[in-house]
Amino acid sequence: MLSALYIENLAIIEQAELLLDAGFNVLTGETGAGKSIIIDALGAVLGERTSRELVRTGCNEANVSATFTELSPSVLYALEEQGFSPDEDGSLIISRRIGADGKTAARIGGRPAPVAVLREIGRMLVNVHGQHENQTLLSVDRHRGYLDALGRLQPIADRYAETYHHYCAIRRELKKLDMDEDAKERRADLLRYQIKELEDADLKVGEEEALKKRRDLFRSSERITATLRRASNAYEGDDDTDGVEALLSAVAENVQTAASLMEDLNPLSERFQALLYELEACGEELRTASEELTFDESERDAVEDRLAYLRRILTKYGGTEETALIALEESKRELDGIEGADARIAELTVQLGRAQDVMVAAATELTEARRRAAEQFIGRVQEELTFLDMPRVTMAVSIEPTALTVHGADKVEFLISSNPGEPPRSIAKIASGGELSRIMLAIKSVMADVDDIDTLIFDEIDTGISGHAAQRVGKKLRQTAASTARSRQILCVTHLAQIASQGHHHLLISKEVVNERTFTRVRSLDGNGRERELARIVSGSVTEASLAAAREMLESSGN
């Protein structure tokens, strides 16, 4: 249930707080006072599309927050699935910030939340029924959903959909295999060629990288040879100059002689001797490297040829040895599939027939369930229409067979007859605006008991109606909100006193100008306040006669 709505800097609303209760809440006010802005604010906090134009002129951002209490089990489960939770007292605060730059931010329970998640949770908390929703009755595609919801047919529909998807999966695989013989042979020839090419390549993971290193060594061979030669000359020396080995040997020998005369020099002598041993070992490795460093021109050419061959193969099959080897395995599997296609086709054909039988049986079960639900639906909606001052309107549900789809084998359409003796016809062809409003209200009333959403909002449900019909609409809204089956909350924006007088609670939306700025105010009306507002709605001004009419309306409604 929506217990509070706080709005700040949204359109002409600088700051407003709506405190709401269970039951039937009505919102009234002069045209342009800001009633629609409150609905827009609620839509924003529920995750619907917003616009920077909603931000009050001169402000950097607008903020809307809503507090919900008495959360249903389905809402609590959805919150947990998304990683959110209500406060310790069981309430849930949802907020939305709209920046003047068009950027928005949402929070659920104080934590940042994606707008998509906000929208998903919001639609489980509040059902906003505006004038545009009446037009959904004109869309035949929506009728099936209303019927399935009323009949609680979703489990049956889900079971059918599972059989439909299974059937389609088999059919897709069969279609993929069931190509003509020439195409099949051409594909098999291509796969055989690819398999042979990849197997002949004898690919090994890491080979290309190793060959590149070997090629780089070949390309640097002259430089390596020259530098090793200079190193050997520096180590060994020549006819004119002693090398490093001879020089260090002379140093070590002289230090050793000095150490024999001066005992303190022994550690130094030992260190020079160790250096000499290490230098001799390095010299041996240098000679070995120089002797073993040979560059075979035929090997150089073989490396270049193998690299070029690998690059051609790998470019063709994904760029690396890994992707090429995967392509090899996939080609083998596809070839095995083609070569064994006839057996697989025969197997799938049998499976397809069985899947079709199961699917048709499930579709038949769904159709029969819809026909039973339609009888219940017609009876209950008819009762509501009679109550809503439409006793001569009769309703029917047409369920015609169609090709099997994911939704079953039925085309569901609501039909009405506005006058006795006339056959039912499509709602889209004969219903007026006022009739659509009441028919939708009748459907909503019937579905109220199967709908988990506790808060319903009707934005100008009074479109196209007046007088006695409006009074009946108001009573129906009051009855639905006061149902003993479950706690429910209804908010209704209305211009009709007949509807407003039925509310358990009454909020007045007013507009005033202060210092050449327009402000919207929201206040809860008490008994006298309600009388004066209803009187204004009745006659346009507050007079003794209109006040008397207002008191009579409130008394007759039980307020």
Long-range contacts (C-beta under 8 A, 24 or more apart in sequence): 1-68, 1-69, 1-70, 1-454, 1-455, 1-487, 1-489, 2-42, 2-66, 2-67, 2-68, 2-125, 2-126, 2-455, 2-489, 2-491, 3-67, 3-68, 3-69, 3-91, 4-66, 4-67, 5-38, 5-41, 5-42, 5-45, 5-64, 5-65, 5-66, 5-67, 6-63, 6-64, 6-65, 6-66, 7-37, 7-38, 7-41, 7-62, 7-63, 7-64, 8-62, 8-63, 8-64, 9-55, 9-56, 9-59, 9-61, 9-62, 9-63, 10-37, 10-40, 10-41, 10-44, 10-54, 10-55, 10-56, 10-62, 10-63, 10-64, 10-98, 11-37, 11-40, 11-54, 11-56, 11-520, 12-37, 12-56, 12-511, 12-518, 12-519, 12-520, 13-37, 13-38, 13-41, 13-56, 13-519, 13-520, 14-56, 14-519, 14-520, 16-520, 16-521, 16-522, 17-522, 18-507, 18-522, 19-524, 20-489, 20-491, 20-505, 21-489, 21-504, 21-505, 22-481, 22-487, 22-488, 22-489, 23-481, 23-482, 23-489, 23-490, 23-503, 23-504, 23-505, 24-477, 24-478, 24-480, 24-481, 24-482, 24-490, 24-492, 24-502, 24-503, 24-504, 24-505, 25-489, 25-490, 25-491, 25-492, 25-503, 25-504, 25-505, 25-506, 25-507, 26-491, 26-492, 26-493, 26-494, 26-499, 26-500, 26-502, 26-503, 26-505, 26-506, 26-507, 27-491, 27-492, 27-493, 27-494, 27-507, 27-508, 27-509, 28-493, 28-494, 28-495, 28-500, 28-506, 28-507, 28-508, 28-509, 28-533, 28-537, 29-508, 29-509, 29-510, 29-511, 30-510, 30-511, 31-495, 32-511, 33-509, 33-510, 33-511, 33-520, 34-509, 34-511, 34-520, 35-493, 35-509, 36-459, 36-493, 37-520, 38-493, 38-509, 38-522, 39-128, 39-130, 39-457, 39-459, 39-493, 42-66, 42-126, 42-128, 42-457, 43-128, 44-96, 44-98, 45-94, 45-95, 45-96, 45-122, 46-94, 46-118, 46-119, 46-122, 46-123, 46-125, 46-126, 46-128, 47-96, 47-106, 47-115, 47-116, 47-117, 47-118, 47-119, 47-120, 47-121, 47-122, 47-123, 48-119, 48-122, 50-96, 50-98, 50-104, 51-102, 52-98, 52-99, 52-100, 52-101, 52-102, 54-98, 55-98, 55-99, 55-100, 59-100, 60-99, 60-100, 61-97, 61-98, 61-99, 61-100, 62-97, 62-98, 63-95, 63-96, 63-97, 63-98, 64-95, 64-96, 64-98, 65-93, 65-94, 65-95, 65-96, 66-93, 66-94, 66-95, 67-91, 67-92, 67-93, 68-92, 68-93, 68-94, 68-125, 68-455, 70-454, 70-487, 72-124, 72-452, 72-454, 74-124, 74-452, 75-121, 75-124, 75-125, 75-452, 78-120, 78-121, 78-124, 79-108, 79-109, 79-121, 82-108, 82-113, 82-117, 82-120, 82-121, 84-108, 84-109, 84-111, 84-113, 84-121, 85-109, 94-118, 94-121, 94-122, 94-125, 123-453, 124-452, 124-453, 125-453, 125-454, 125-455, 126-453, 126-455, 126-456, 126-457, 127-451, 127-453, 127-455, 127-456, 127-457, 128-457, 128-459, 129-440, 129-444, 129-456, 129-457, 129-458, 129-459, 129-461, 130-459, 130-460, 131-459, 131-460, 131-463, 133-440, 134-433, 134-436, 134-437, 134-440, 134-463, 135-436, 137-414, 137-427, 137-428, 137-431, 137-436, 137-439, 137-440, 137-443, 138-427, 138-428, 138-436, 140-411, 140-412, 140-413, 140-426, 140-428, 143-397, 143-412, 143-413, 143-414, 144-370, 144-407, 144-408, 144-410, 144-411, 144-412, 146-377, 146-414, 146-443, 146-447, 147-370, 147-373, 147-374, 147-377, 147-397, 147-412, 148-370, 148-373, 149-447, 149-450, 149-451, 150-373, 150-376, 150-377, 150-446, 150-447, 150-450, 151-369, 151-370, 151-372, 151-373, 151-376, 151-377, 152-450, 153-366, 153-369, 153-370, 153-373, 156-362, 156-365, 156-366, 156-369, 157-366, 157-407, 157-408, 159-362, 160-359, 160-362, 160-363, 160-365, 160-366, 160-408, 161-406, 161-407, 163-355, 163-358, 163-359, 163-362, 164-359, 164-362, 164-363, 164-404, 164-405, 164-406, 165-406, 166-355, 166-358, 166-359, 167-352, 167-355, 167-356, 167-358, 167-359, 170-348, 170-351, 170-352, 170-355, 171-352, 173-348, 174-345, 174-348, 174-349, 174-352, 177-337, 177-341, 177-344, 177-345, 177-348, 178-345, 184-338, 184-341, 187-334, 187-338, 188-335, 188-338, 188-339, 191-331, 191-334, 191-335, 191-338, 192-335, 194-317, 194-327, 194-328, 194-331, 195-328, 195-331, 195-332, 195-335, 197-313, 198-313, 198-317, 198-324, 198-325, 198-327, 198-328, 198-331, 199-328, 201-309, 201-310, 201-313, 201-324, 203-310, 203-313, 203-321, 203-324, 203-325, 203-328, 204-321, 205-321, 205-322, 205-325, 206-321, 207-310, 207-321, 208-307, 208-310, 208-311, 208-314, 208-321, 211-303, 211-306, 211-307, 211-310, 212-307, 214-303, 215-300, 215-303, 215-304, 215-307, 218-295, 218-299, 218-300, 218-303, 221-293, 221-295, 224-293, 225-293, 228-286, 228-289, 228-290, 228-293, 229-290, 231-286, 232-286, 232-287, 232-290, 235-282, 235-283, 235-286, 236-283, 244-279, 245-279, 245-280, 245-283, 248-272, 248-275, 248-276, 248-279, 249-276, 252-276, 359-404, 360-404, 360-409, 363-404, 363-408, 363-409, 364-409, 366-408, 366-409, 366-410, 367-399, 367-401, 367-408, 367-409, 367-410, 370-399, 370-408, 370-410, 370-412, 371-399, 374-399, 374-412, 377-446, 380-446, 381-439, 381-442, 381-443, 381-446, 384-441, 384-442, 384-443, 384-445, 384-446, 384-476, 385-438, 385-439, 385-442, 387-472, 387-475, 387-476, 388-438, 388-441, 388-442, 388-469, 388-472, 388-473, 388-476, 389-438, 389-468, 389-469, 389-472, 390-435, 390-438, 390-439, 390-469, 392-418, 392-419, 392-420, 393-417, 393-418, 393-435, 393-439, 394-424, 395-424, 395-439, 396-424, 398-424, 432-464, 433-463, 433-464, 434-463, 434-464, 434-465, 434-469, 435-464, 436-464, 437-461, 437-462, 437-463, 437-464, 437-465, 437-473, 438-465, 438-469, 438-473, 441-473, 441-476, 441-477, 442-476, 444-480, 445-476, 445-479, 445-480, 448-480, 448-483, 448-488, 449-483, 449-485, 449-486, 454-486, 454-487, 454-488, 454-489, 455-488, 455-489, 455-490, 455-491, 456-480, 456-488, 456-489, 456-490, 456-491, 457-490, 457-491, 457-492, 458-490, 458-491, 458-492, 458-493, 459-493, 460-493, 460-494, 460-495, 461-492, 461-494, 461-499, 462-494, 462-495, 462-496, 462-499, 465-496, 466-496, 466-498, 467-498, 470-496, 470-498, 470-499, 471-498, 471-499, 471-502, 473-498, 473-499, 474-498, 474-499, 474-500, 474-501, 474-502, 474-503, 474-557, 475-502, 475-557, 477-502, 478-502, 478-503, 478-504, 478-557, 495-537, 496-537, 497-534, 497-537, 497-538, 497-549, 497-550, 497-553, 498-553, 500-533, 500-534, 500-537, 501-530, 501-534, 501-550, 501-553, 501-554, 501-556, 501-557, 501-559, 502-557, 502-559, 503-559, 504-559, 506-530, 506-533, 508-533, 527-554, 527-559, 530-554, 530-559
